[in-house]
Amino acid sequence: MNRRNFIQQSTLSALALALFKSDAFASGGSFQNFKFETLRNNIGFFTEQGGTIGWFNSPDGFLVIDAQFPNSAPHVIAELKKLGEKPFKFLLNTHHHGDHTAGNIAFKGITEHVVAHKNSLENQKKAAEKANNLSSQLLPDTTFEKDWSVKLGKEKISGHYFGAGHTNGDVIYHFQNANIVHAGDLVFNRRYPYIDIENGANIGNWILVLEQIQKKFDKDTIFIFGHSLEPYKITGNKDDVKAFQHYLQSLLSFVSKEIKAGKSKEDILKATQIPGVSEWSGDGIQRSLTAAYTELTRA
């Protein structure tokens, strides 16, 4: 691979690695410091590097949500195989980012179907073509626009699209009997989010998406989040969803007031904290401020 193609290929994962380096290098550069835990009804999560993976061990086979990277995806596959010799029925993607889909390739020849929102497929293809690594992708073979569902064992899994948020292709997946929701990157638990304006992100609409999610689910729903910042957990409830919604509302309100006060973009980016949401921290406040400024000043 020449230097130019190497640089292009690296761009797919560079942002993810920069955003989530504390996850990726938690054990001094080793990607084997993973966590494989059951929540309820044979449904659980896997964390190691990048976006959180959800999994379901049904009598009829396995279902996996998101795939992290090619060097971590085989670990969740191996852990699931310890639970029994069963087929991998579905791999579901919450959106297209490399820390959620680069590991899809580890499921090639294993999973029967890969599912995602139609915009997620388009975004994944576009990013791979730009990086000249389409051949190393396992793309979704099943897409949907608003809702999708499947029955596996005694569980019904449904996918829902509420509009643009983190990107224009983010969906949630709901295990209806277990009442567990994988929210993907629609929720960053106390961690500054990545707001991908290039791929259709919209903070104002993201706030409305989170409102719909809160209305759809109840106090007993367990949410799996795409990312969190310790000591906060990768799982939570509606209160955590509402807290992240409040973060986005506070972000837009703060930047809007600064713009109206005549502050330049450079001055706004000097902020080290967003008023009213001090529990959000980690790397990336400038990304949030830049995205909000861009959205509010677009013609």
N, C-alpha and C positions, 0 to 999 in steps of 0.2 A: 504494500500500500504506500503510495507516495505521500509526501508531507501535506499536500493540499487536501487530498481525500481524507487523510487522518484527521486534519483539523475540522473538516466538514462533519465527519462521522462523530467526532467528539462533542459537537454542539448539541446533539440530541440529549446527552446525559450531563453536560457540564453544569447547567443550571440546577438540575436536581442534586448533583453531588455538592454543589456549593451551598444550596439551601439546607441540605440534610446531612452535612458532613459529620455532625455529632452522632448521628445514627450509624452512618456507614463505617466510621472508624472507631467505634466504641471499644473495640478490643485491640487497639494499636495497629489498625490496618487490616485485621482479619475480619472476614465477612461471615464468620461462623458463630458469632455470639447472638444466636437467634432465640426467639421466644415463641413457643407453640402451645397455645392454651385453649381450653374448651370453655365456652360461655354457658350454653345450655342447649339441650336437644341435639347433641352431636354437631353443634355449630361452634366455631371458634375463630381465632385469628392467629396470624403469624407476623412477627416483626423481625427484621434484620437490617435491611438496607433499603431506603426509599419508602414508598407508600405502603401502608398496611395491607396485608393480604387477608381476606376472609376465606373460610373453608367450611364445607358441609360434608359429613360422612353419612351418606344414606345407604340403606340396604341395596339399592340399585346401582350405586356408584358415587363418585366424588364430584363435587362442584367447587370451583375455586373462583374467587373474585380478586382480580388484579394479580400481577406476576413479578413485580419488582424488576430485578436485573438478571441477566443470564447466569451470573455466578451465585445468585441467592435462590432463584426459583427452584433449582434441583433439590435444595434442602427441604422445602415444603412438600415437594413431590415425594421425597424419601420418607418424611414423617407420616404422610398420609398412607403410603404403601405399608407401613408398619401396622396400620389399622385393619388391613385385609387386602386380599387380592381382588380388586374391583376395577371396573373401567372408570376412566375420567370422562364424565359425560359433558360437562360444560366448563369453559373458562369465560368469565364475564369481566369486561373492562369497564371501569367507571368513567375513564376519559383517556386521552391519547398520550399523555406525557411519559417520557422514557422510564421514569422511576416506577411506573405502573404497567408499562407494556413491553419494555425491552426484553423482559423475561418470558414473554409469550413464546419465544422461539424454543424454550426448553420443553414446551408442551406439544411441539410438532410431532405428529405421529402417535400422540398419546391421547389428547382430548378429542372428543367427537365434534364439538362445536365451539367457536369463539364468538361471543356476543358483545355488541356495543351500540351506542347511539350512532346514527348515520353520520353526524358531524364529526364524531370521534374517529371513525374510519377515514373520512376525508382528511382530517388533520394529521393522522398518523401517516398516511400515504404521502401527503405533502411534505412533512418533515423528513421522512425517509428518502424521498426523491431528492430533496435539497441536500441531504447529507450523503447521497449516493450509496445508501446501504439498504435499499428496499429488499434485497435478497436475504437479509438477516432478520427480517420481520416475519412474524406470524400474524397476519391480518384477520380481523373478524370476517366470518363467513355469513353471519346473521346480524342484521341491523334493524333498528326500529326508530320511529319518529317521536312517539309519545309514551306508549306503554307496551310492555312485553311480559309474558309470564310462561312458566313451565311447572309441571308437577314432577317431583322426584321423590320416590318413596311416599311418605305421608305428608311431606312438606310441599307447599306451593311457594315458589319464588317469583316475585314480580319486580320488573324494572320500571322506573318512572323518570320522565324528563319534564322539568318545570320551567325550562328556559335557560338563557345564558347566565353564567355565574363566574366561576373560576376560569372556565373557557366557554365556548358555545356548544360543547358536547358532553357536559357532565350529567351523569344519571346516578340515582340511588337504587339499591337493590334491597328488597324487603323479604325476609323469611316470615311468612304470614303466621304460621302456627307458633313458632318460637318468639315472634315479635322482636326480631333483631333486624336492624337496618345498617347496611354498609353505606356510609355517606360519602366515601371517597374524599376528594379535596374540596368538597363543598363546605367542609368544616375543618379548620385548623385549630386544634384545642390549645389555646393560650400561646400560640406561636404565630409570628408574623407570616401572613400568607403570601404566596406567589400569585399575582394577578396577571393573567396572560392576555393582555389586550390584543396582541398580535393575532391570537386565535379566538377572538370574540368575547373575551371577558367583559363584564359590565357590573360594576359595584352596585349601582342603583337597583338593577334587576336582581342581582345576587341577594340583596336584602329581601326582596319579594319572594324569591325562591325559598329562602330559609323560613319565611312566614308560612308559606304553603306546607313545608315539611312539618312545622310545629302544629299546624292545624290537622294534618293527616294522621299523626301518631300520638300516642298517649303517654302517661307518666311511667308506664311499665316497659316502654320500648327501650331496648339497649341499642345504643348507636356505636358503630365502629367508625373512627375518624381516620382520615388519610394520614394525618401527622399530628403530633402533640409535642409539647416541650416539658421535659421533666421538671417538677415532680408530678405534673398533671398526666392523667392516664390517656391511653389510646382509645379507651371506651368511655362512654358517659350516657347522659340522658338529655331530655328536652331542655333542661336548664343550661346545659353546655352549648346546645345549639343556639339558644336565645342569647347567651353571652357573646358568642361569635357574631351574631347578627348585630348586637349592640356595638361591638368593635367596629364593624363596617359602617354603621350609622355614625359613630363618633369620628371615624376617619373622614368621611365625606363632609360632615359638619365642620370639623376643624379646618380642613383645607379650603372649604368654601369661604369661611370667615376670613382666613388669611388672604385669599384672593381679593375679597371685597375690601379688605384693609389696605390694598395696594402692594402687598408683599410680592416679590419676585419668586420665580420657581426656585432659584438658588437659595433665597432666604427661607423658604418653606422647607426645603430639604435639610436645613440645619437643625430641625426639631429632633429631639432625642426621645420624646415620648408624646403619645397622643392623649390629650386630656380625657379623663374618665375611664380609661381602660389600661390602667397601669400594670395589670397582671399579664398583658401581652408583652412579650419580650423576645430575646434571641436576636439573630441576625435578620436584617431585612426591612427595617422601618422605612428606609429610603425607597425601597421598591413599592411599598404601600402608598407613600406620599406621592411618588412619581405617577403611579397609576391613577390616583385620585385627581391629581392636577391635570393629567392628560384628558381624563373623562370630562372634567368640569370645564375645560377650556376648548374642547373640540367644537368646531363650527357646526 
